[in-house]
Structure formats: structure tokens, C-alpha cells
């Protein structure tokens, strides 16, 4: 009898351990909907669809989504406005709207600092001129925009360091990484990612510096002819190369960064180069590239597992997802997604599963693929509205 009771107790314990449900919020950008996805370890399904937006006759484009550190609220950026976009605040669970505030042009990805309690949302400015845009800083208690911090052209990938003190974003068109002081709300440093990527590809150990003549360095500066007396009005400026000059017109990056993710425990940040098919690892202390990961086509979003062991990258153009081991720097798996146009990635708080949003093409339904990070296999897919985009892990419920 005792043996039966012991076996029964172990069986109940095993069921209790396995009975975990994972919940994710994901946007459907072409439907003006947000869906709640439930995953029980084997099956993924949409259990709730939440209509969002205020203009029934127009698609407002829910784009970015994030969960508050305490898990009590979720925040949604609606990209389209008249002319500006809007940030909405909802209560998790009930999914009731509790507040809103107008931001900049095409607000996109965002995150809340557990230290400052402020939300930082990039204004992507998708349909505007290629000029510097901004990061909106919002007090989420009052839903008030405190300021807009100017960064680069088409900023994206708004993420905070693990201590919540530094904010990172990238500018897709101007090819820059920005570090902002989350307390003082000022840009601390900027990194030219096109240049950083080039320098990372150079093997300086193979260069023979002994043959270089350093004795004449600086002579050009000493002997350069004076420009006094030259009539600049007669010069044909249309033929001048202004690429190296500090001009208002911005460069168009070939690296095209689309996302940045800080490491959960180390002072490192990882940047997706959508145009160069690579991810850069950058030391936030030295502000230099330490490793380069060559990826499949169109790396778009990145998430790092909370245990710091895995990096998951969505390959938007290739319609695949890459799983990387951060210690070895090796790609463990390259997984085909359910359909075309892979978008966002969010990893569960226990580091076991990656949830990947897949947009689809045209009238294709949006999807969320669930990848097991222990086996690196796609387990199941949940269906939702068209153009699945922003995705945020909510909770594990036992």
C-alpha cells in the first residue's frame, strides 16, 4: 500500500512540474489586434483577441509591445496617427485600456526601466524624411511624455541594460548605436556601426607596421597651402565630395541596424545588421566590437535568454530563426519558420522557449512559432491576425 502511495505521489509531482502554461502578447499590425498566445509545453494557441485603436475606418498599425516589469500592465505603440502615433496602456489579464499619450512619428519598439519606472519608445519615422528622429520618454503612471531625445534616422530596437541605467537603440538608416543615460535622459555615446563592422573584419595582427614611414606623418598639415585669398564664389561645389564633411544630409547605412539587445549579466550589447547579414557583439566598456556573428539573410530582431547562454535571431529575409551559443559563438540551429517574413523574438523567463512572430505575405495569417531551446526544434505554431509583429513574453503559470 505504501509503495502505491509513493508511486502516486511521484506521479502527481511529475504532473505538477510539467503543468506549466506560457503566455505571450503579440500584435497583428494589419488587423489592429493584439492576441494572447497560450503554450502548454506542446500546443500553442490564440486564446484571446483584443481589438485596439480608435479609428474603425483606418488601419492604425499596432507595432511595438512591452510588459511592465511588475507584469501588471502592457503597453502598445500604434504607429499611425494624425500625424503622430500613440502609446496605449492596458491592464494585463483583463486587457482593459487605462491610458494613452501621443508620441512622435511612427512610434515603434519600447521598454520600461525597473529603476526609473520610465518607458523609452523610439519614434521610427517610417514615412518621414531621412532626418534624425527621437526616443520618447514617458512617465507611465500619469501617461505623460516627459521629453524626446534626438538620436538618428529611423531609430529602432529600444532596449535597456540589465541594471536599467542605460538605454540602447539603433538608427537603421544612419547606421548608429546610441547609448542614453536612463536617469539624465541624455545621449552618452554614439557608435558608427558601418565603420565598426569594417574594423571588426580587419586582421590587424597581419599588418606589417615596420614598413610604414611614420616620420612624415603630419607633414601635410604643416605644409598645406593656405586658403586665404581664394574666391570660393567661383568654385563649382556641385563636383565636390561632401561625404566626409559634417553636413545636414545623412548617410544611408549599408549595415542597416534594426535591433539591439544588452546581455542579461555582462556589459555587452548585440546589434543586428539587417543589411550586412551579421550580428555584432559590442563591449559597452570599451565601446568596440569584440565578436562578429555571420548570419543568414536579413537578421532583424534579437533576444537573449535570461540565463545568458543563448542568442536567438530572426532572419526576416530568409524566413528562418537562428539559435546561437554565446559561449562558443557557434550557431546551433537555423530553423525554417512556418511561412515568409520572420519578425520578432521573445524568450520565456525560464530560458526554455523562444516565441517568434511571423508576418506572412498578403492575406496570409500571422503566426507565432514556438522553438524549444533545449532541442532547437520548432514545436508548434499559433495563428492570429495578418502581419504578426511586436511580441512580448508575459508569464509562466503553473
PyMOL commands that set and color helices and strands:
alter all, ss='L'
color gray80, all
select helices_A, chain A and resi 2-18+193-200+204-206+209-211+219-223+232-234+237-239
alter helices_A, ss='H'
color red, helices_A
select strands_A, chain A and resi 21-28+33-39+44-51+62-67+73-78+86-91+97-102+107-112+118-123+134-139+144-150+155-160+166-171+176-181+186-192+257-262+268-273+278-283+288-294+299-304+310-315+320-325+330-336+342-347+353-358+366-372+377-384+388-397
alter strands_A, ss='S'
color yellow, strands_A
deselect
rebuild
show_as cartoon
